[in-house]
Amino acid sequence: MQDKPNPAQALAAPEGSVLTLDDGLGFVALVDRMGSDAALKVVNAARISYQKKKGELDEADQKLARFLWLHGHTSPYRHSFFTFHWKAPLFVFRQAFKYQVGSTWREYEADGESISLAAFDVLFDTDKGCSWNEISGRYVQWQPEFYLPACMRANPPHGNKQASVDLPADFDHAGERERMRAECEQAFRLYRERLERGVAKELARILLPQNVYTQAYWTVSLQGVIHFLAQRLKPDAQFEIRRYAEGVHQLLAPELARLGLTREMLVGYV
Ligand SMILES: Cc1cc2nc3c(=O)[nH]c(=O)nc-3n(C[C@H](O)[C@H](O)[C@H](O)COP(=O)(O)OP(=O)(O)OC[C@H]3O[C@@H](n4cnc5c(N)ncnc54)[C@H](O)[C@@H]3O)c2cc1C
């Protein structure tokens, strides 16, 4: 069976993308943001308490922005939004999709009607929810794009499951990688054969491995994205999602610098 073109691959990496996993496939890009100055908005949102507004950010504002973040006064950080485009393996998205709060948009279905979270917020005073939207494996046929680590890792001897250490150089890294590749290709062959027998994509996909690449949009407030960075830049975050956090951090560097928030302050926050 001829592969139909897959929109997952047709979507090229946007300009300004940061490559993440050193295989030329994974990336993160900042594709949209609010036009206003996010850092200035933080301090103006805070200063409205005193009926004050400034047109230019200065050192005193940076001090205020820093103070607000480090003391957990985070609501002024919820007025600016950023949209990121990720291409990542499924297992990375499983971790990324955990970030649900501080994002902009979610739709619920109630009595067969679609209802937006904005309406939900009014009714139930909830935080604005998740705004992850990803390619659907129900509609799109997957292409064999898999993440294969160059360097294999082991759990450390002390048994902390939230960390891993590189296996030594004399471990057969290349051999393990090739075994992984063969297993992925086998899974993909079985997937395609199942499609050819007429099974729906939504079922045929269920045997695909967790390292298959997919893509998603993430719209998130400044607070939500800094919270993500605070957790996922840390060494106890899995290496692969840490690479995405590094990418997001790089894309947000100008904002963070204007807010006076250093990397050490971020990772020290949680
Ligand atoms: C190293 C590491 C290991 C992890 N291991 C696991 C694991 O084994 N299994 C697993 O399922 N998850 C795991 N997670 C995910 C973790 O439990 C969180 O789901 C994830 O980090 C998202 O964090 P969050 O809930 O703070 O984020 P968000 O959903 O973005 O929430 C942001 C903040 O909003 C507030 N908030 C969110 N929800 C509520 C609420 N209902 N009520 C009040 N305040 C709220 C909290 O202050 C929260 O910190 C792990 C995360 C890390 C960093």
The ligand as a Gaussian input file, in Angstrom:
#p B3LYP/6-31G(d) Opt

LIG

0 1
 C       10.627000      14.809000      37.966000
 C        9.159000      14.584000      37.770000
 C        8.637000      13.330000      37.936000
 C        7.268000      13.102000      37.761000
 N        6.761000      11.840000      37.911000
 C        5.455000      11.606000      37.695000
 C        4.888000      10.305000      37.807000
 O        5.572000       9.364000      38.166000
 N        3.572000      10.131000      37.524000
 C        2.767000      11.176000      37.164000
 O        1.580000      10.977000      36.922000
 N        3.255000      12.423000      37.058000
 C        4.570000      12.661000      37.309000
 N        5.066000      13.923000      37.164000
 C        4.166000      14.973000      36.743000
 C        3.683000      15.817000      37.928000
 O        2.924000      15.056000      38.842000
 C        2.823000      16.982000      37.403000
 O        1.647000      16.476000      36.835000
 C        3.542000      17.779000      36.350000
 O        4.848000      18.050000      36.801000
 C        2.776000      19.070000      36.067000
 O        2.941000      19.900000      37.179000
 P        1.760000      20.784000      37.787000
 O        0.573000      19.970000      38.132000
 O        2.420000      21.590000      38.870000
 O        1.477000      21.691000      36.493000
 P        0.218000      22.469000      35.995000
 O       -0.892000      21.567000      35.614000
 O        0.748000      23.366000      34.916000
 O       -0.200000      23.265000      37.290000
 C        0.506000      24.432000      37.660000
 C        0.221000      24.739000      39.114000
 O       -1.157000      25.051000      39.246000
 C       -1.595000      24.636000      40.504000
 N       -2.626000      23.619000      40.363000
 C       -2.741000      22.689000      39.391000
 N       -3.825000      21.976000      39.552000
 C       -4.413000      22.423000      40.669000
 C       -5.585000      22.054000      41.376000
 N       -6.394000      21.118000      40.930000
 N       -5.875000      22.720000      42.506000
 C       -5.081000      23.711000      42.959000
 N       -3.953000      24.102000      42.327000
 C       -3.640000      23.470000      41.204000
 C       -0.425000      24.081000      41.272000
 O        0.251000      25.076000      41.985000
 C        0.453000      23.623000      40.129000
 O        1.779000      23.458000      40.552000
 C        6.423000      14.172000      37.378000
 C        6.964000      15.451000      37.229000
 C        8.315000      15.671000      37.405000
 C        8.875000      17.061000      37.218000

